[in-house]
């Protein structure tokens, strides 16, 4: 399990001596299998505005762009990202910058065109796993600002071995409790103060009018609950949420999916969001059943893989088909998208 020390430190004090801290964790039975420094190599990486974007004359996928890095003349860069465009803000590693993996940015020629820098994705900066395109920064971010000032300082992520007898540690809150006990120090529980300030929720339509839930295998799943949420605009997550998901080893998808994973990483409580329309039968009714998988039953999961299931697996299903592998991964045909 990956734990961000920046995130952990919001709930309890994390010692400054990293080696001593890791040794102490080892002594409690929580093995530290790896330490990853993220966002550490930002010198020479700044916010830039793309001024022009033209197709590379000798490439079917590259573009030649000019960017304003906030100092001196505009800089020409050759970029292969599919989402590069004029008049967007992007992080640019200037000549001389060193990115994670000891990758030094040099002036070069790509298919005959001079390139004096690199437009960066989040993964190239060590800030997450997304490398599908350039990281587009929010409008209003001042051009020339060091990227370190935009995102804050780097982070240290521990890869922990949580043994089967300590499921209470399978979350950020669980590890905060553990660290608090190790050092006999207080733990501040997340969201408690914010939840106390929320207005009382007025009763709305009964969820049972929209969805019925049946747990057929109570020995495998004692409790399964559902809630219907309407009028939510599905879109990209705010940066803070995407960074939390990435630090925990996940891949940001959209605001709805990411917040379910955020709660999983924070509290250890599995959640899954379904597109309600995809669960409905021909009469528009939604019936959710928690049951054992049928031997040989098939499910295409969110990663696009076709899974052949066995009876020892538990699924979330409708009367017609399995729609999720319980506690593991949802099904592709019921996922939440921007069309939801």
Secondary structure, 3 states (H helix, E strand, C coil): CEEEHHHHCCCCCCCCCHHHHHHHHHHCCCEEEEEEEECCCCCCEEEEEEEEEEECCCCCCCEEEEEECCCCCCEEEEECCCCCCCCCEEEEECCCCEECCCEECCCEEECCEEECCEECCCHHHCCCCCCCCCCEECCCCCCCCEHHHHHCCCEEEEEEECCCCCHHHCCHHHHHHHHHHHHCCCCCCCCHHHHHHCCCCCCCCCHHHCEEEEECCCCCCCCCCCCCCCCCCCCCCCHHHHHHHHHCCCCCCCHHHHHHHHHHHHHCCCCCCCCHHHHCCCCCCEEEEEEECCCCCEEEECCCCEEECCCCCEEEECCCCEEEECCCEEEHHHCCCCCC
